């Protein structure tokens, strides 16, 4: 899918392109390619003279090759964007190419973004740019706003994790944690830990992209200050992710502690039962080994006497255990 965004009266206007002829009618500042087909890549090369690298969206590309500047001045940035899906949170690799020397847009340049699936941050910027005039002035503003929105999206996701962990904490600290509840809690904690880790990694990646833009001297004074503000926002998120890691570890330890308590209760039952049954077992052993012939032939009341003695020897320890509170 090929979408272009043109700037008019301070607002972005989106057009979906289905042919090379349509592409030549517009002068965009942002060209977005979602799972581009070979034909769409050919249109970009014919109209803009830009060849999209085959490894643009590869996940195994070396970290040192994710940010670089070509000899013609084009900037290449590969950054990960968070997708906080409830079932399977993940990050999407987006390749950016900032063409600052396009013949049709010399003053503003063109930003090309290539990705395999839709990204919430890109949708958010498209919506904001249509509603808020003056938000974007050139292609570099688009890239800055995307990175800024990525930081905001991560912050919103952290707030959702806070809310969910508060609910989990209330269930755990209320006591009476059954094995079924512990299983649900551990599953929820594991998902939040994974998402929190992805947010931290995503923020690190966004910080690197902003640092590269600032070092490349491509930003004007206003954009440079905006990039510094985004970096400060990202730094403030680090303490939140660290706090969430500590809270997750606490809830994990508390839940595992309740699981151990439940297991100890089961072991305690077997321990009490084995201790209580030791005297009857001893009496039965002594009684059975001290007769030359069958006990019924030598002593008629032997069985009733031993049975009463065995029951009494079992009841007395149980009463003692109950008095000490070991049967609760």
FENSUL-V764161 format. One record per residue. N is the residue number from 1. PSI is psi in whole degrees, -180 to 180 (* if undefined). D_CENTER is the distance of its C-alpha to the mean C-alpha in Angstrom with 1 decimal. Layout:
# FENSUL-V764161
n=N psi=PSI d_center=D_CENTER
n=N psi=PSI d_center=D_CENTER
This chain:
# FENSUL-V764161
n=1 psi=131 d_center=28.0
n=2 psi=118 d_center=29.7
n=3 psi=139 d_center=29.5
n=4 psi=152 d_center=31.4
n=5 psi=116 d_center=31.3
n=6 psi=151 d_center=34.6
n=7 psi=125 d_center=35.3
n=8 psi=124 d_center=38.0
n=9 psi=36 d_center=39.0
n=10 psi=6 d_center=35.8
n=11 psi=153 d_center=33.6
n=12 psi=136 d_center=31.7
n=13 psi=128 d_center=33.2
n=14 psi=140 d_center=31.4
n=15 psi=131 d_center=33.4
n=16 psi=125 d_center=32.4
n=17 psi=133 d_center=34.6
n=18 psi=3 d_center=36.2
n=19 psi=162 d_center=39.0
n=20 psi=-33 d_center=40.1
n=21 psi=-40 d_center=42.8
n=22 psi=-37 d_center=40.3
n=23 psi=-36 d_center=38.4
n=24 psi=-9 d_center=41.6
n=25 psi=-14 d_center=42.2
n=26 psi=159 d_center=39.5
n=27 psi=82 d_center=38.7
n=28 psi=163 d_center=34.9
n=29 psi=-10 d_center=32.9
n=30 psi=127 d_center=29.6
n=31 psi=118 d_center=29.4
n=32 psi=125 d_center=26.2
n=33 psi=114 d_center=26.1
n=34 psi=116 d_center=23.6
n=35 psi=61 d_center=24.2
n=36 psi=142 d_center=27.7
n=37 psi=162 d_center=30.6
n=38 psi=-33 d_center=33.2
n=39 psi=-42 d_center=35.6
n=40 psi=-37 d_center=33.4
n=41 psi=-37 d_center=32.9
n=42 psi=-38 d_center=36.7
n=43 psi=-43 d_center=37.2
n=44 psi=-40 d_center=35.1
n=45 psi=-39 d_center=37.2
n=46 psi=-40 d_center=40.5
n=47 psi=-40 d_center=39.9
n=48 psi=-10 d_center=38.0
n=49 psi=27 d_center=39.0
n=50 psi=125 d_center=35.4
n=51 psi=121 d_center=34.3
n=52 psi=123 d_center=30.6
n=53 psi=145 d_center=29.6
n=54 psi=-29 d_center=28.8
n=55 psi=24 d_center=25.9
n=56 psi=-36 d_center=24.4
n=57 psi=17 d_center=21.1
n=58 psi=139 d_center=21.1
n=59 psi=-23 d_center=18.0
n=60 psi=17 d_center=20.3
n=61 psi=147 d_center=22.3
n=62 psi=144 d_center=23.3
n=63 psi=-36 d_center=21.6
n=64 psi=-16 d_center=25.1
n=65 psi=11 d_center=25.8
n=66 psi=-17 d_center=23.0
n=67 psi=114 d_center=25.1
n=68 psi=165 d_center=28.8
n=69 psi=130 d_center=31.9
n=70 psi=171 d_center=34.4
n=71 psi=-30 d_center=38.2
n=72 psi=2 d_center=38.6
n=73 psi=-5 d_center=36.2
n=74 psi=134 d_center=33.3
n=75 psi=133 d_center=29.9
n=76 psi=124 d_center=27.1
n=77 psi=126 d_center=23.5
n=78 psi=116 d_center=20.5
n=79 psi=149 d_center=17.2
n=80 psi=139 d_center=13.6
n=81 psi=137 d_center=12.3
n=82 psi=139 d_center=9.0
n=83 psi=101 d_center=9.0
n=84 psi=63 d_center=6.9
n=85 psi=139 d_center=8.8
n=86 psi=-38 d_center=9.0
n=87 psi=-42 d_center=10.1
n=88 psi=80 d_center=8.3
n=89 psi=141 d_center=5.6
n=90 psi=177 d_center=7.1
n=91 psi=149 d_center=9.4
n=92 psi=127 d_center=13.1
n=93 psi=126 d_center=15.9
n=94 psi=127 d_center=18.5
n=95 psi=127 d_center=21.9
n=96 psi=137 d_center=24.1
n=97 psi=115 d_center=27.8
n=98 psi=105 d_center=29.8
n=99 psi=105 d_center=33.4
n=100 psi=2 d_center=35.5
n=101 psi=36 d_center=38.9
n=102 psi=137 d_center=39.0
n=103 psi=-34 d_center=42.6
n=104 psi=-16 d_center=41.9
n=105 psi=63 d_center=39.6
n=106 psi=-38 d_center=40.9
n=107 psi=-31 d_center=40.0
n=108 psi=-24 d_center=36.5
n=109 psi=179 d_center=35.2
n=110 psi=133 d_center=32.8
n=111 psi=126 d_center=29.0
n=112 psi=130 d_center=27.9
n=113 psi=131 d_center=24.2
n=114 psi=128 d_center=23.4
n=115 psi=160 d_center=20.3
n=116 psi=-24 d_center=19.9
n=117 psi=166 d_center=18.2
n=118 psi=142 d_center=18.1
n=119 psi=130 d_center=15.7
n=120 psi=-36 d_center=15.3
n=121 psi=-39 d_center=16.3
n=122 psi=-39 d_center=19.5
n=123 psi=-40 d_center=20.4
n=124 psi=-44 d_center=20.1
n=125 psi=-39 d_center=22.4
n=126 psi=-41 d_center=24.8
n=127 psi=-44 d_center=25.2
n=128 psi=-43 d_center=25.7
n=129 psi=-28 d_center=28.2
n=130 psi=-32 d_center=30.2
n=131 psi=-30 d_center=30.6
n=132 psi=105 d_center=31.0
n=133 psi=146 d_center=33.9
n=134 psi=2 d_center=34.0
n=135 psi=-36 d_center=30.3
n=136 psi=136 d_center=30.6
n=137 psi=-27 d_center=33.7
n=138 psi=-177 d_center=33.0
n=139 psi=-35 d_center=30.5
n=140 psi=-33 d_center=29.2
n=141 psi=-38 d_center=28.4
n=142 psi=-46 d_center=26.3
n=143 psi=-42 d_center=24.2
n=144 psi=-43 d_center=24.0
n=145 psi=-34 d_center=23.0
n=146 psi=-44 d_center=20.2
n=147 psi=-37 d_center=18.7
n=148 psi=-43 d_center=19.4
n=149 psi=-32 d_center=17.8
n=150 psi=-41 d_center=14.6
n=151 psi=-41 d_center=14.7
n=152 psi=-41 d_center=15.5
n=153 psi=-40 d_center=12.8
n=154 psi=-39 d_center=10.2
n=155 psi=-42 d_center=12.5
n=156 psi=-39 d_center=12.7
n=157 psi=-37 d_center=9.0
n=158 psi=-40 d_center=9.5
n=159 psi=-40 d_center=12.6
n=160 psi=-37 d_center=11.2
n=161 psi=-41 d_center=9.2
n=162 psi=-50 d_center=12.7
n=163 psi=-46 d_center=14.5
n=164 psi=-40 d_center=12.7
n=165 psi=-31 d_center=13.1
n=166 psi=-40 d_center=16.7
n=167 psi=-44 d_center=17.4
n=168 psi=-42 d_center=16.2
n=169 psi=-40 d_center=18.2
n=170 psi=-37 d_center=21.2
n=171 psi=-37 d_center=21.3
n=172 psi=-47 d_center=21.1
n=173 psi=-9 d_center=23.6
n=174 psi=-13 d_center=26.0
n=175 psi=-178 d_center=27.1
n=176 psi=48 d_center=28.3
n=177 psi=110 d_center=25.1
n=178 psi=169 d_center=26.0
n=179 psi=-37 d_center=24.6
n=180 psi=-45 d_center=23.3
n=181 psi=-40 d_center=21.5
n=182 psi=-38 d_center=20.2
n=183 psi=-43 d_center=18.7
n=184 psi=-43 d_center=16.9
n=185 psi=-45 d_center=15.7
n=186 psi=-38 d_center=14.5
n=187 psi=-43 d_center=12.6
n=188 psi=-42 d_center=10.9
n=189 psi=-40 d_center=10.3
n=190 psi=-41 d_center=8.8
n=191 psi=-43 d_center=6.2
n=192 psi=-36 d_center=5.6
n=193 psi=-42 d_center=6.1
n=194 psi=-44 d_center=3.9
n=195 psi=-40 d_center=1.0
n=196 psi=-39 d_center=4.7
n=197 psi=-38 d_center=5.8
n=198 psi=-38 d_center=5.0
n=199 psi=-43 d_center=6.5
n=200 psi=-43 d_center=9.2
n=201 psi=-39 d_center=10.0
n=202 psi=-40 d_center=10.3
n=203 psi=-36 d_center=12.5
n=204 psi=-41 d_center=14.5
n=205 psi=-42 d_center=15.2
n=206 psi=-38 d_center=16.3
n=207 psi=-41 d_center=18.5
n=208 psi=-39 d_center=20.1
n=209 psi=-43 d_center=20.9
n=210 psi=-40 d_center=22.5
n=211 psi=-38 d_center=24.4
n=212 psi=-42 d_center=25.8
n=213 psi=-39 d_center=27.0
n=214 psi=-37 d_center=28.7
n=215 psi=-29 d_center=30.3
n=216 psi=-6 d_center=31.6
n=217 psi=33 d_center=33.7
n=218 psi=-11 d_center=32.9
n=219 psi=145 d_center=32.2
n=220 psi=-180 d_center=34.9
n=221 psi=-43 d_center=35.2
n=222 psi=-43 d_center=33.4
n=223 psi=-35 d_center=30.5
n=224 psi=-42 d_center=30.4
n=225 psi=-37 d_center=30.2
n=226 psi=-40 d_center=27.4
n=227 psi=-40 d_center=25.4
n=228 psi=-38 d_center=26.1
n=229 psi=-39 d_center=24.9
n=230 psi=-40 d_center=21.6
n=231 psi=-38 d_center=21.3
n=232 psi=-39 d_center=22.2
n=233 psi=-40 d_center=19.5
n=234 psi=-41 d_center=16.9
n=235 psi=-36 d_center=18.6
n=236 psi=-25 d_center=18.4
n=237 psi=-23 d_center=14.6
n=238 psi=-42 d_center=14.7
n=239 psi=-34 d_center=16.4
n=240 psi=-43 d_center=14.0
n=241 psi=-38 d_center=11.0
n=242 psi=-41 d_center=13.7
n=243 psi=-41 d_center=14.9
n=244 psi=-37 d_center=11.7
n=245 psi=-43 d_center=11.6
n=246 psi=-41 d_center=15.2
n=247 psi=-39 d_center=14.8
n=248 psi=-43 d_center=12.4
n=249 psi=-39 d_center=15.0
n=250 psi=-48 d_center=17.8
n=251 psi=-37 d_center=16.7
n=252 psi=-47 d_center=16.2
n=253 psi=-40 d_center=19.6
n=254 psi=-43 d_center=21.2
n=255 psi=-44 d_center=20.1
n=256 psi=-36 d_center=21.4
n=257 psi=-43 d_center=24.5
n=258 psi=-36 d_center=25.2
n=259 psi=-42 d_center=24.9
n=260 psi=-38 d_center=27.4
n=261 psi=-43 d_center=29.7
n=262 psi=-40 d_center=29.8
n=263 psi=-38 d_center=30.7
n=264 psi=-33 d_center=33.3
n=265 psi=-41 d_center=34.8
n=266 psi=-44 d_center=35.5
n=267 psi=-36 d_center=36.9
n=268 psi=-37 d_center=39.0
n=269 psi=-45 d_center=40.6
n=270 psi=-37 d_center=41.7
n=271 psi=-46 d_center=43.0
n=272 psi=-43 d_center=45.0
n=273 psi=-41 d_center=46.4
n=274 psi=-39 d_center=47.4
n=275 psi=-41 d_center=49.2
n=276 psi=-28 d_center=50.9
n=277 psi=-2 d_center=52.2
n=278 psi=-47 d_center=53.7
n=279 psi=-46 d_center=57.0
n=280 psi=-37 d_center=57.8
n=281 psi=-41 d_center=57.1
n=282 psi=-43 d_center=59.4
n=283 psi=-44 d_center=62.1
n=284 psi=-38 d_center=62.0
n=285 psi=-45 d_center=62.3
n=286 psi=-43 d_center=65.2
n=287 psi=-40 d_center=67.0
n=288 psi=-19 d_center=66.6
n=289 psi=0 d_center=68.0
n=290 psi=34 d_center=71.2
n=291 psi=135 d_center=73.3
n=292 psi=-36 d_center=75.7
n=293 psi=-174 d_center=75.8
n=294 psi=135 d_center=73.6
n=295 psi=-34 d_center=72.9
n=296 psi=-26 d_center=74.3
n=297 psi=-29 d_center=77.7
n=298 psi=-33 d_center=78.1
n=299 psi=107 d_center=76.3
n=300 psi=-38 d_center=76.0
n=301 psi=13 d_center=73.7
n=302 psi=-49 d_center=71.5
n=303 psi=-51 d_center=68.6
n=304 psi=-40 d_center=68.5
n=305 psi=-46 d_center=68.8
n=306 psi=-39 d_center=66.0
n=307 psi=-43 d_center=63.7
n=308 psi=-42 d_center=64.3
n=309 psi=-39 d_center=63.7
n=310 psi=-43 d_center=60.5
n=311 psi=-42 d_center=59.1
n=312 psi=-40 d_center=60.2
n=313 psi=-22 d_center=58.6
n=314 psi=-35 d_center=55.3
n=315 psi=-39 d_center=55.4
n=316 psi=-48 d_center=56.3
n=317 psi=-37 d_center=53.1
n=318 psi=-39 d_center=51.0
n=319 psi=-38 d_center=52.7
n=320 psi=-44 d_center=52.1
n=321 psi=-39 d_center=48.4
n=322 psi=-40 d_center=48.1
n=323 psi=-36 d_center=50.0
n=324 psi=-7 d_center=47.5
n=325 psi=18 d_center=44.6
n=326 psi=-11 d_center=43.2
n=327 psi=-1 d_center=43.2
n=328 psi=* d_center=40.7
